[in-house]
Amino acid sequence: MKLFSTQQSLFRTILASFMILILIFCSFNLLIFWLVKKHLRSEMMAQNRLTLQKVAERYQFQLDKVREALYKQFTDKNVITLNNQVILKRDSETLSTRPIVLSLQSIASDSELYVDNIILMFRSSDLTLSKLGPGSTLDLFSSIYQSTPYPLSYWQSQFERSDNYVLHPGTVFGSPTPSGESAGRLLIPYSIKPALADNMMIAMIDANRLRDAVLKENPDLDITILGPNQTVLYETHQDTRQLPEPVDIAYQGEDGLRYVMKITSPKILRLDTLMIILLGVSIAIAYIVALFFSRRIHKPVRQLIQEKGEIQQELQDQQSELINYHFMNKLKNIHPDPDEWQHIQGTEGTYTIVLYELRFRSPAFTQVPMSREHISLTIGEQLKRLTDERFPDAHTLQMEHHQFLTVFPGNERERILHMLEEVKLVLDEDLRYCLVTAAISSAFEHSMQFGHAYRQVNELAANARLREETQIVVDYRSDRAAYLLTLTQEQELTTALKSGKEQETLDLFLPWLDELDLKEASVDMFKHMVLAVTDKAKMVLEHYKVLTDDTLQLRSILLQLEECCTLDEYKRSFEAYFRIVTHLIREKKETYDPIIDHVLNVIKDQYAEDLSLDVLADQLTLSSSYLSTYIKEKTGANFMEHLHDRRVGYAQELLIQTDSNIQDIGIQVGYRNISSFNRMFKNRTGSSPGEYRRTHLLDKRA
């Protein structure tokens, strides 16, 4: 570069060096700022996701309550009787409507439902009942509940729908003023109309009252509720405000509704502006300082750049040797012979490799009089001897405890296959110890392709089938996809496991194994099936609060499943596995306690909130003293001990996995006072939060 040419002054060279250092430091500052900003943004997003989840759960809870009220009223015997009378076209004067009107008034006056009115209308009659009493359907929807999106024809068309429950988009209902503006209220209709029913019930939910109740802690949140077909059901902010860099956070509720929250980060935007200003000032000051020191260091020292080409030539000469040593680090020789790798290093011509993969037989199915290390060593010595007799220039290496690899110089595929047939006869004599799969690669021409050759034989070895013999694999199979349970299989397996019936589960599952065997599925396919089935069983066990990691029997059976080599071994292992799983499920179902389960679930999900025993007692309609005694008797610990254990346990995770300060962690897990957090943490762990974090950081570095 001309900048460092000896023809230019030392002053410009030093100044340029200073400027490069300044740019490097600025780059580090920008990187640190970006990381901090990313962390702040992720924290903000996590907090907002948690807030959105709570809001969605509250909305879902309220909508479920309205749905239950609709169902209860719709199936009321008075409503059914009235519907029959309307179908028979009785005189409206003789219809018994007063009990139903009183019931509708009771529901509409329930302050916890946030319902403006409940409307009962009929397909074949103009009669409508609401909290206002009986009346005409036309009068009701053309005056009090007049709305352009929901004319009377819309509600009449709803009698033809197939869905039992429909949550309609919210809109303003009411008669317009003389000026043309709407004077009504924003309501969200929620209707029930079972198939073939001649009557329909509509709950007019007061959207603003419901919003004020749900968002009482965060009234400024911008929430949009979307239906299953992505139609907008309700927006908490109807204005079209322009937010700086808005971000949408979505949460999918269990009822099929999608909740979207718009957020922005003005603090981060202000931080960007401040950072740009500080960076500009820092660069200006650094340039002035660099200029000052460059002027002071103005003595000629110009003889430092004369050593270049020799190092490059040296590295070029050693390139092939470095590549060979790269592969040496990946492989482990069977024999500690230093000359073995030197021969391979000098091999730059065509070569073929064969991978021998050992599948050890499980002690659960056969008695093995020697250790796996001994078996592996014995087979390796046999492979080495048989190969050296026919290919003296070949080299056999051990890569893992269950894998051997032989490198054959040249391209003699037919001779190698003939040798493998002889090796198969020898290895088949020891099938009671382990099964061997031999995979042969294509011919390769350079040592740099060794990694590709190794990957090729590994993929070929994965195509071995579930046979009790030594297998030689030379071609890829077409059915190499991973095993996946179909939706029907998942549902049937889940149902069978939840029933806790061992024989029913086996009758369902064992034919799946037979089907795979008939298709000559690979060993790899059977392993994928084991993972799919055991993962589904683990989900069912977790549903019943069974900790599989604490079950020694299950862990031993899972290890046994990983070592199955034949169809019979898989069947026997799965029979033992499902016997234990169904027994655990039956045992858990028999000891299930709904009160304790409710209390522990509330503590698990709401530990960061201001929980109290009185609130839980009200939810369960029990007295606080009785609930406290009941929890202590059933679990051995009282309510507050369970709550503090949950909070401290989660705080331990945050101290190890995050860089948040201790006070923020205490607030995050439910302690508003740092001294209370420190006291409870030390009481349960024996050390303060700071000491706990330092100890685990030191252990991690060690």
Beta strands, then each sheet from edge to edge (+ up, - down):
strand 1: 115-122
strand 2: 127-130
strand 3: 133-136
strand 4: 165-167
strand 5: 171-173
strand 6: 185-192
strand 7: 199-206
strand 8: 222-226
strand 9: 232-235
strand 10: 247-252
strand 11: 258-263
strand 12: 351-360
strand 13: 395-400
strand 14: 403-409
strand 15: 434-440
strand 16: 471-473
sheet 1: 3+ 2- 1+ 7- 6+ 4-
sheet 2: 3+ 2- 1+ 7- 6+ 5-
sheet 3: 9+ 8- 11+ 10-
sheet 4: 13+ 14- 12+ 15- 16-
end
